[in-house]
């Protein structure tokens, strides 16, 4: 007969699922443990010896099997986040296998509002780290220990944050040095991690990319696939990322497949000349772009050769942001035209692009596009098409002779025309499955009618989902539904709470 430890993990799980308290052996042990006579449990264990051993072995084997799942995702955030990170490292030192179990790591290193800092590593902890780090090739300067002692004895922590120590470093510099040490050791031990999310002030996060650059890249985090850098700040605030930092992140992206940035202002004037064949997904949320279209993000997009997903998303409605150029973005993605499957260009409500040169003119360059999310402004769809609004209907019903003019009735020279906007529909690729459009329905109805006709002609046989935002007119909803039904669509469902992005 096979022993329990020889059984596969799946069978062990099945066995233990039947070991409830109402089963004979376990029930008798449970009742014996509740009796006042302490000898009762011992005698019961003697009688149930084989069952107890089997149960104990099963639980032990299950613990070993499930240990990898327990540490698969590790999240450190909130108060004393650096101390928690230090504790994680100590645990990995005692049990190195835990480092191999971690596949997703989420760190939110934000300042503690009460003590005004994120790092409270003591001099004793740094001394412990120093002796330990040297065994793995990470060296800590003695000056760091002296600074820790000095700041521990300082009466006013807030003063020490702004006034340098005897060697000229401030408490902010000391905190960043401590984080750099922890990052170095963390990268050394997390050999199987696939996804890392860092949230906090950029001055704290900017230390991390340096750990992934050559010559450390081959040793540190060899299986990393996804990197998320989030400022963690309220949506009305941004952090500046200068040229050297952008290049550092870009070089890291040259070896991983997914990058997500949120809440940054990119200031970069240096062209990137290398080619990126690894990056497959790039998400930029609430990111300010440089005024000069020839630098930064546009050049980086041109360097990408195999992007399958690109998302540029504004969710903060911060009107001081630099106005992006949808057409420039589309042109910069030309080197990924044969691999791009998901494209999202959303610039937030309240923005429109007054010049035709700024709006997207065609999607013919993306033959494999499956999911397309955009707002009506970026494609010039926000044009007057003659549909009445609810307000206009109400005025007509009471017999008023006043015609209320829609705000979408533009007369400025250079605006996209309805003809050019409808022409854009005919350039949607036949591979398209999902189309999400955000914008007032009274502005995009004419394009939807054209799209319905386009579907009827069999030009987009794979289209399964069409979603809209800003339902501001019941008449618009009914007209869109009628347009698709007339085009031969059997079922047309309107979801007013659709998740657009």
Backbone torsions as a table, in degrees:
resi	resn	phi	psi	omega
1	UNK	NA	135.2	-178.9
2	UNK	-72.0	145.3	176.3
3	UNK	-79.3	157.9	-179.0
4	UNK	-60.4	-38.3	-178.1
5	UNK	-66.9	-18.4	179.0
6	UNK	-85.8	-10.4	-177.6
7	UNK	-78.3	151.5	177.8
8	UNK	-68.1	153.5	-178.0
9	UNK	-55.7	-37.1	-178.9
10	UNK	-62.0	-40.1	179.8
11	UNK	-70.7	-34.6	176.5
12	UNK	-62.0	-41.2	177.8
13	UNK	-63.0	-39.3	178.7
14	UNK	-64.7	-41.1	-179.6
15	UNK	-63.7	-48.7	-175.9
16	UNK	-68.7	-21.9	178.1
17	UNK	-66.9	-18.3	178.6
18	UNK	-96.7	-5.0	-176.0
19	UNK	-90.4	63.4	177.8
20	UNK	-91.4	170.7	-175.4
21	UNK	-67.4	-15.8	179.5
22	UNK	-87.6	1.3	175.2
23	UNK	-81.3	148.6	-169.8
24	UNK	-53.3	-58.4	-173.3
25	UNK	-64.2	-47.1	-177.7
26	UNK	-68.1	-34.5	179.1
27	UNK	-66.5	-42.3	179.6
28	UNK	-63.6	-39.7	177.9
29	UNK	-66.4	-38.8	179.5
30	UNK	-64.1	-43.4	179.4
31	UNK	-66.5	-37.5	179.9
32	UNK	-66.4	-35.2	-179.0
33	UNK	-70.2	-19.8	-179.2
34	UNK	-91.2	-5.7	179.6
35	UNK	-81.2	153.8	-177.8
36	UNK	-71.1	-31.6	-179.6
37	UNK	-72.4	110.9	-176.8
38	UNK	-66.0	-23.9	-178.9
39	UNK	-74.8	-16.1	-177.8
40	UNK	-64.0	-43.7	-179.7
41	UNK	-65.0	-41.4	-179.9
42	UNK	-62.3	-43.9	179.5
43	UNK	-67.5	-35.4	177.8
44	UNK	-66.6	-39.3	177.7
45	UNK	-62.6	-36.4	179.3
46	UNK	-64.1	-42.2	-179.6
47	UNK	-71.4	-32.4	-177.3
48	UNK	-100.0	26.8	-170.4
49	UNK	-52.0	-51.4	-175.6
50	UNK	-64.9	-42.8	-179.6
51	UNK	-64.3	-40.3	-179.2
52	UNK	-66.2	-42.4	179.3
53	UNK	-62.9	-43.9	179.0
54	UNK	-62.1	-42.6	-179.7
55	UNK	-66.0	-41.9	179.2
56	UNK	-63.7	-42.6	179.7
57	UNK	-64.9	-39.4	179.0
58	UNK	-62.9	-46.3	-179.5
59	UNK	-63.2	-39.6	179.3
60	UNK	-65.8	-43.2	179.3
61	UNK	-64.9	-39.4	178.4
62	UNK	-64.6	-38.6	178.8
63	UNK	-60.1	-42.9	179.7
64	UNK	-67.1	-37.7	-178.9
65	UNK	-68.4	-42.1	-174.9
66	UNK	-85.1	-6.1	-178.8
67	UNK	-61.1	-39.1	179.3
68	UNK	-63.4	-37.6	179.2
69	UNK	-71.0	-33.5	-178.5
70	UNK	-62.3	-38.8	-176.7
71	UNK	-104.4	14.1	-178.1
72	UNK	-63.6	-39.5	178.8
73	UNK	-120.8	123.0	179.0
74	UNK	-121.0	128.4	179.9
75	UNK	-125.6	126.6	178.3
76	UNK	-123.0	120.5	-178.2
77	UNK	-157.8	173.6	175.9
78	UNK	81.3	-156.0	-174.7
79	UNK	-64.9	142.0	177.9
80	UNK	56.0	42.3	-176.3
81	UNK	-63.9	-36.0	179.7
82	UNK	-69.5	-36.9	176.2
83	UNK	-63.6	-37.7	177.2
84	UNK	-65.8	-38.7	177.5
85	UNK	-64.9	-39.7	176.8
86	UNK	-62.8	-40.9	178.7
87	UNK	-64.7	-37.6	177.5
88	UNK	-62.1	-42.7	178.9
89	UNK	-63.1	-40.6	178.4
90	UNK	-63.9	-39.2	177.8
91	UNK	-64.2	-41.7	178.8
92	UNK	-65.7	-33.6	178.5
93	UNK	-64.1	-39.9	179.4
94	UNK	-75.5	-33.9	-178.0
95	UNK	-133.4	83.5	-175.0
96	UNK	-57.9	-25.1	-178.3
97	UNK	-64.2	-23.9	179.3
98	UNK	-63.5	-37.5	177.9
99	UNK	-60.1	-32.9	179.0
100	UNK	-78.4	-19.6	179.1
101	UNK	-79.2	-26.4	-174.5
102	UNK	-72.5	120.6	177.8
103	UNK	-111.9	-25.6	177.6
104	UNK	-130.5	127.8	-179.5
105	UNK	-125.3	126.0	180.0
106	UNK	-121.5	117.4	-178.8
107	UNK	-119.5	126.3	174.4
108	UNK	-118.8	94.3	-175.9
109	UNK	-99.8	85.5	-178.7
110	UNK	-112.7	152.1	-179.5
111	UNK	-62.3	142.9	174.6
112	UNK	-78.9	121.1	-174.2
113	UNK	-65.9	-23.1	-177.3
114	UNK	-84.6	-42.8	-177.5
115	UNK	-99.6	-8.6	172.8
116	UNK	77.5	19.0	179.5
117	UNK	-156.5	172.0	178.5
118	UNK	-113.6	-8.3	-174.2
119	UNK	-122.6	120.2	174.9
120	UNK	-129.1	40.6	174.5
121	UNK	-68.4	125.1	-178.7
122	UNK	-79.8	168.7	177.8
123	UNK	-64.7	-34.2	177.1
124	UNK	-64.9	-41.0	178.1
125	UNK	-65.8	-40.7	177.7
126	UNK	-65.8	-36.7	177.5
127	UNK	-64.6	-40.4	176.3
128	UNK	-63.5	-44.2	178.7
129	UNK	-63.2	-36.9	-178.1
130	UNK	-62.1	-48.5	-179.7
131	UNK	-67.3	-33.8	-179.8
132	UNK	-76.0	-43.8	-175.1
133	UNK	-63.4	-33.9	-178.6
134	UNK	-63.4	-24.4	179.3
135	UNK	-73.0	-17.1	179.8
136	UNK	-115.7	13.7	174.8
137	UNK	87.0	15.3	176.3
138	UNK	-107.4	120.9	-174.0
139	UNK	-110.3	134.3	-178.4
140	UNK	-112.4	126.8	-179.5
141	UNK	-67.2	142.4	178.0
142	UNK	-60.9	-25.9	-179.0
143	UNK	-62.3	-29.6	179.2
144	UNK	-64.7	-39.9	177.8
145	UNK	-66.0	-40.2	179.3
146	UNK	-65.2	-39.1	177.8
147	UNK	-63.8	-39.8	179.3
148	UNK	-62.5	-42.2	177.8
149	UNK	-63.2	-40.4	-178.6
150	UNK	-65.4	-42.9	-178.5
151	UNK	-72.6	-28.5	177.2
152	UNK	-67.3	-33.2	-178.3
153	UNK	-91.2	-4.2	-179.2
154	UNK	-72.0	135.0	-176.3
155	UNK	-71.7	-38.5	-175.9
156	UNK	-116.7	108.0	-177.8
157	UNK	-64.6	-37.0	-177.7
158	UNK	-66.5	-36.6	176.7
159	UNK	-65.7	-39.9	-178.2
160	UNK	-68.2	-21.7	178.8
161	UNK	-69.2	-31.4	-175.0
162	UNK	-105.3	-16.7	-179.4
163	UNK	-107.4	131.0	-176.8
164	UNK	-68.3	158.0	176.2
165	UNK	-81.9	-170.9	-176.6
166	UNK	-64.2	-26.3	179.7
167	UNK	-96.4	7.2	173.5
168	UNK	94.3	-1.2	-179.6
169	UNK	-96.2	148.2	179.0
170	UNK	-97.4	174.1	178.8
171	UNK	-66.5	-33.3	175.3
172	UNK	-60.5	-44.0	177.5
173	UNK	-62.1	-39.8	-179.6
174	UNK	-64.6	-42.6	178.2
175	UNK	-61.0	-42.5	180.0
176	UNK	-66.5	-34.8	176.5
177	UNK	-64.7	-42.5	178.3
178	UNK	-61.9	-42.5	178.2
179	UNK	-64.0	-39.4	178.9
180	UNK	-60.3	-40.1	178.0
181	UNK	-64.1	-46.9	-179.6
182	UNK	-63.8	-40.9	177.8
183	UNK	-61.1	-43.6	-178.2
184	UNK	-60.6	-44.9	-178.6
185	UNK	-71.6	-35.8	179.3
186	UNK	-64.4	-45.1	179.7
187	UNK	-61.8	-31.7	-178.6
188	UNK	-68.2	-37.5	-172.9
189	UNK	-92.6	-22.3	-176.7
190	UNK	-89.5	73.8	-175.0
191	UNK	-77.6	-19.9	-176.2
192	UNK	-110.1	4.1	-177.1
193	UNK	-67.5	137.3	-178.2
194	UNK	-110.7	-24.1	-176.1
195	UNK	-139.1	131.0	178.1
196	UNK	-128.6	129.5	176.0
197	UNK	-117.7	122.6	179.1
198	UNK	-117.8	125.8	-179.7
199	UNK	-129.1	131.0	-179.2
200	UNK	155.6	-171.6	177.3
201	UNK	-64.7	141.3	-175.8
202	UNK	-61.7	-31.1	178.3
203	UNK	-60.5	-27.6	177.1
204	UNK	-84.7	-34.7	-176.0
205	UNK	-79.5	-29.9	-173.0
206	UNK	-64.3	-16.6	178.6
207	UNK	-70.3	-31.3	-170.4
208	UNK	-67.1	-46.8	-177.8
209	UNK	-54.5	-31.5	179.5
210	UNK	-61.0	-24.9	179.2
211	UNK	-74.2	-14.7	-176.4
212	UNK	-103.8	-0.8	-179.2
213	UNK	-88.0	159.0	177.3
214	UNK	-62.6	146.6	5.8
215	UNK	-87.6	6.2	-176.8
216	UNK	-81.2	-15.2	-171.8
217	UNK	-61.3	-36.7	-177.9
218	UNK	-69.6	-23.9	-178.4
219	UNK	-97.2	-38.7	-174.8
220	UNK	-92.2	127.6	174.2
221	UNK	49.1	58.9	-176.1
222	UNK	-67.3	-19.9	-177.6
223	UNK	-104.2	10.2	-178.0
224	UNK	-64.1	129.2	-179.9
225	UNK	-117.4	-28.7	-173.6
226	UNK	-133.0	133.3	179.1
227	UNK	-129.6	124.8	178.9
228	UNK	-116.7	124.7	176.3
229	UNK	-119.5	112.9	-176.4
230	UNK	-125.4	127.8	-179.3
231	UNK	-64.4	-23.2	-179.6
232	UNK	69.5	11.6	-178.1
233	UNK	-94.2	160.5	172.9
234	UNK	-55.4	152.8	-170.8
235	UNK	-64.9	-13.0	178.8
236	UNK	-89.4	-3.3	-179.4
237	UNK	-111.0	154.3	179.9
238	UNK	-137.2	160.4	174.7
239	UNK	-119.8	139.2	-179.0
240	UNK	-81.6	137.5	174.2
241	UNK	-122.1	113.4	-174.9
242	UNK	-84.0	-177.1	-173.2
243	UNK	-59.4	-48.1	-177.4
244	UNK	-63.9	-36.8	-179.8
245	UNK	-71.5	-38.1	177.0
246	UNK	-63.3	-43.5	178.7
247	UNK	-63.1	-39.3	178.8
248	UNK	-60.9	-46.8	178.4
249	UNK	-65.5	-38.8	179.6
250	UNK	-64.1	-38.6	178.6
251	UNK	-67.7	-37.2	175.1
252	UNK	-63.4	-42.2	-180.0
253	UNK	-63.2	-19.8	179.5
254	UNK	-70.1	-9.7	-180.0
255	UNK	-120.4	-0.2	178.4
256	UNK	-125.4	173.4	-171.3
257	UNK	-105.9	-18.7	-176.8
258	UNK	-135.3	132.7	177.0
259	UNK	-134.0	134.0	177.7
260	UNK	-129.8	126.9	178.1
261	UNK	-124.4	137.3	175.9
262	UNK	-140.7	133.5	171.3
263	UNK	83.3	27.6	-177.8
264	UNK	-112.0	151.5	167.3
265	UNK	-107.6	117.0	-175.7
266	UNK	-92.2	117.8	176.5
267	UNK	-116.7	103.6	-173.1
268	UNK	-149.8	130.4	179.8
269	UNK	-124.1	2.5	-177.8
270	UNK	-96.1	126.5	179.9
271	UNK	-71.6	145.0	175.8
272	UNK	-100.7	121.6	-172.1
273	UNK	-105.0	-10.2	-177.3
274	UNK	-82.9	166.8	179.3
275	UNK	-105.5	140.1	-179.3
276	UNK	-113.0	111.2	-179.4
277	UNK	-105.1	-3.6	-175.3
278	UNK	-94.8	-37.9	-172.9
279	UNK	-69.5	125.0	179.7
280	UNK	-112.1	-22.0	-176.6
281	UNK	-137.7	127.3	178.1
282	UNK	-132.2	120.9	179.9
283	UNK	-120.8	122.4	178.1
284	UNK	-118.5	108.4	-179.5
285	UNK	-113.2	127.1	179.6
286	UNK	52.2	49.0	179.7
287	UNK	-109.1	128.3	176.0
288	UNK	-85.8	132.3	-178.5
289	UNK	-100.5	155.4	177.9
290	UNK	-68.2	154.1	179.4
291	UNK	-65.1	-37.8	-179.2
292	UNK	-75.2	116.2	-177.6
293	UNK	-71.1	-11.1	-176.2
294	UNK	-84.9	-6.3	-176.1
295	UNK	-116.8	-179.5	170.6
296	UNK	55.7	-122.3	-169.7
297	UNK	-59.3	-41.0	-177.3
298	UNK	-63.1	-42.1	177.4
299	UNK	-67.6	-38.2	179.6
300	UNK	-65.3	-40.4	178.1
301	UNK	-62.1	-37.5	178.1
302	UNK	-66.3	-28.5	-179.9
303	UNK	-75.7	-18.4	-178.9
304	UNK	-80.1	130.9	-175.4
305	UNK	-108.0	-14.1	-173.4
306	UNK	-142.6	37.7	176.5
307	UNK	-66.5	131.4	172.9
308	UNK	-105.9	-17.0	178.8
309	UNK	-141.7	128.2	172.1
310	UNK	-134.7	125.1	-178.9
311	UNK	-129.0	121.3	170.6
312	UNK	-116.8	115.5	-167.5
313	UNK	-134.6	128.9	174.4
314	UNK	-111.5	123.4	-179.1
315	UNK	-123.9	-4.7	-173.9
316	UNK	-94.9	-10.3	-178.8
317	UNK	51.5	38.2	179.7
318	UNK	-91.1	108.4	-169.1
319	UNK	-79.5	-2.2	177.8
320	UNK	-87.8	-1.7	-179.3
321	UNK	-68.6	152.6	175.9
322	UNK	-65.6	129.5	-178.4
323	UNK	-68.5	120.8	-179.1
324	UNK	-76.0	172.4	-179.5
325	UNK	-120.9	101.7	-178.5
326	UNK	-57.1	-41.2	-178.1
327	UNK	-65.1	-38.6	178.2
328	UNK	-63.1	-41.1	179.5
329	UNK	-63.5	-44.6	-179.8
330	UNK	-61.7	-42.7	179.3
331	UNK	-67.0	-33.2	180.0
332	UNK	-70.1	-18.9	-179.2
333	UNK	-89.1	9.5	-173.8
334	UNK	-62.1	-31.0	-179.2
335	UNK	-74.3	-12.0	177.5
336	UNK	-109.0	17.2	-173.2
337	UNK	-62.1	-31.2	-177.5
338	UNK	-87.7	-4.8	-179.3
339	UNK	-119.0	-17.1	-174.8
340	UNK	-70.1	123.6	179.5
341	UNK	-117.4	-24.3	179.2
342	UNK	-127.9	125.8	179.8
343	UNK	-134.5	126.0	178.1
344	UNK	-130.1	121.8	175.8
345	UNK	-128.7	99.4	-177.0
346	UNK	-129.6	123.1	-172.3
347	UNK	-112.4	8.3	175.9
348	UNK	86.9	157.8	-179.6
349	UNK	-72.4	150.0	176.4
350	UNK	94.3	-5.5	178.7
351	UNK	-109.1	137.5	169.0
352	UNK	-136.7	159.9	-175.4
353	UNK	-108.0	106.1	-171.0
354	UNK	-74.7	-11.3	-177.6
355	UNK	-114.0	135.2	-179.2
356	UNK	-63.5	-27.0	-179.5
357	UNK	-68.1	-15.8	-178.7
358	UNK	-90.5	-21.5	-172.3
359	UNK	-92.2	155.7	179.1
360	UNK	-70.6	133.2	-175.5
361	UNK	-104.2	-23.4	-177.3
362	UNK	-160.9	153.2	174.3
363	UNK	-114.1	15.7	-177.0
364	UNK	-63.6	-21.6	-177.3
365	UNK	-79.9	2.5	-178.1
366	UNK	-124.4	79.7	-173.0
367	UNK	-70.1	-15.0	-177.5
368	UNK	-112.4	14.1	-177.6
369	UNK	-65.0	128.0	-179.4
370	UNK	-111.7	-35.2	-178.5
371	UNK	-126.8	126.7	-178.4
372	UNK	-130.4	120.3	176.4
373	UNK	-119.5	127.6	176.0
374	UNK	-158.2	161.0	173.7
375	UNK	-95.3	156.2	-173.3
376	UNK	-62.1	-26.4	-177.9
377	UNK	-69.1	-39.6	-172.2
378	UNK	-68.5	-20.9	-179.3
379	UNK	-111.0	8.5	179.5
380	UNK	71.4	21.2	179.6
381	UNK	-82.7	-15.4	-177.0
382	UNK	-80.7	71.0	179.2
383	UNK	-127.3	157.3	-178.4
384	UNK	-69.9	128.7	-179.5
385	UNK	-124.8	11.9	171.9
386	UNK	92.3	-1.3	-179.2
387	UNK	-79.6	143.0	-179.9
388	UNK	-83.2	147.8	173.7
389	UNK	-92.1	166.9	177.9
390	UNK	-58.6	-35.5	-178.9
391	UNK	-66.4	-39.4	178.9
392	UNK	-65.9	-39.6	179.9
393	UNK	-63.1	-42.9	-178.9
394	UNK	-61.8	-41.5	179.5
395	UNK	-65.4	-40.6	-179.5
396	UNK	-66.1	-35.1	-177.4
397	UNK	-68.1	-30.2	-179.4
398	UNK	-89.7	6.4	173.1
399	UNK	82.4	15.8	-179.5
400	UNK	-75.5	145.3	178.8
401	UNK	-96.2	16.3	-177.9
402	UNK	-96.1	127.6	177.1
403	UNK	-98.2	119.3	179.6
404	UNK	-87.6	120.9	-176.6
405	UNK	-87.0	130.0	179.1
406	UNK	-67.8	147.0	178.5
407	UNK	-68.7	-12.7	179.5
408	UNK	-85.7	1.7	-179.5
409	UNK	-84.9	73.8	-175.4
410	UNK	-76.9	147.1	176.3
411	UNK	-127.1	5.7	-177.5
412	UNK	-68.3	142.1	179.5
413	UNK	-70.2	136.7	178.1
414	UNK	96.8	-1.7	179.3
415	UNK	-74.2	152.0	174.7
416	UNK	-61.7	139.9	178.9
417	UNK	-92.5	164.4	178.8
418	UNK	-62.7	-36.5	179.7
419	UNK	-62.8	-45.6	-179.6
420	UNK	-68.1	-33.7	179.0
421	UNK	-67.5	-43.1	178.8
422	UNK	-66.7	-31.7	178.8
423	UNK	-61.9	-30.6	179.4
424	UNK	-62.0	-32.6	179.4
425	UNK	-59.5	-39.0	-176.8
426	UNK	-70.8	-11.3	179.3
427	UNK	-94.9	-3.0	177.9
428	UNK	-63.1	132.7	-174.0
429	UNK	-70.7	150.9	178.7
430	UNK	-66.3	-14.6	179.7
431	UNK	-78.3	-7.7	-173.2
432	UNK	-64.6	132.2	177.2
433	UNK	-112.3	-38.3	-176.6
434	UNK	-128.5	131.7	177.6
435	UNK	-130.4	117.6	177.8
436	UNK	-116.6	125.6	-178.5
437	UNK	-121.9	127.8	177.5
438	UNK	-110.3	125.8	-179.3
439	UNK	160.0	159.1	-179.7
440	UNK	-57.2	131.6	-175.6
441	UNK	-64.8	-29.9	180.0
442	UNK	-68.5	-10.1	179.1
443	UNK	-96.6	-25.9	-171.3
444	UNK	-112.4	3.0	-176.4
445	UNK	-58.5	-45.5	-178.5
446	UNK	-57.3	-36.4	178.5
447	UNK	-71.2	-34.5	177.9
448	UNK	-67.3	-38.6	176.4
449	UNK	-62.6	-40.7	177.4
450	UNK	-65.5	-38.8	178.3
451	UNK	-64.3	-41.1	178.8
452	UNK	-60.2	-43.9	177.2
453	UNK	-63.5	-38.4	178.9
454	UNK	-62.5	-40.4	178.3
455	UNK	-66.2	-37.2	-178.8
456	UNK	-62.8	-32.9	-179.6
457	UNK	-76.5	-0.8	178.7
458	UNK	76.7	18.8	-178.6
459	UNK	-75.3	-25.0	179.0
460	UNK	-128.8	73.5	-173.7
461	UNK	-67.9	-18.8	-175.6
462	UNK	-96.4	-0.4	-178.0
463	UNK	-66.5	120.2	-176.8
464	UNK	-116.5	-20.5	-171.6
465	UNK	-144.8	128.8	173.5
466	UNK	-129.1	125.4	-178.0
467	UNK	-129.5	150.2	-178.4
468	UNK	-131.1	156.1	174.1
469	UNK	-117.6	167.2	177.8
470	UNK	58.2	62.4	175.7
471	UNK	-76.6	98.0	-174.7
472	UNK	-111.3	10.9	-177.5
473	UNK	-155.6	122.9	177.0
474	UNK	-64.7	-36.1	178.3
475	UNK	-62.5	-38.7	178.5
476	UNK	-63.6	-40.9	179.0
477	UNK	-61.4	-47.7	-178.7
478	UNK	-63.7	-38.3	-178.1
479	UNK	-69.5	-38.2	177.9
480	UNK	-65.4	-42.9	178.5
481	UNK	-60.9	-43.5	179.8
482	UNK	-64.7	-38.5	-178.6
483	UNK	-61.6	-42.3	-178.9
484	UNK	-74.1	-34.9	177.8
485	UNK	-66.6	-40.1	177.6
486	UNK	-64.7	-26.5	179.3
487	UNK	-82.5	-1.4	177.2
488	UNK	104.2	9.2	177.6
489	UNK	-79.9	121.2	-175.2
490	UNK	-73.3	-39.6	-178.1
491	UNK	-122.4	131.4	179.5
492	UNK	-136.1	106.5	-177.0
493	UNK	-107.1	134.9	178.4
494	UNK	-105.7	119.7	178.7
495	UNK	-112.1	109.1	-177.0
496	UNK	-78.4	-13.7	-178.4
497	UNK	-112.1	31.5	-177.3
498	UNK	-65.4	142.4	174.9
499	UNK	-83.1	110.1	-170.4
500	UNK	-73.7	-37.6	-170.4
501	UNK	-118.8	NA	NA
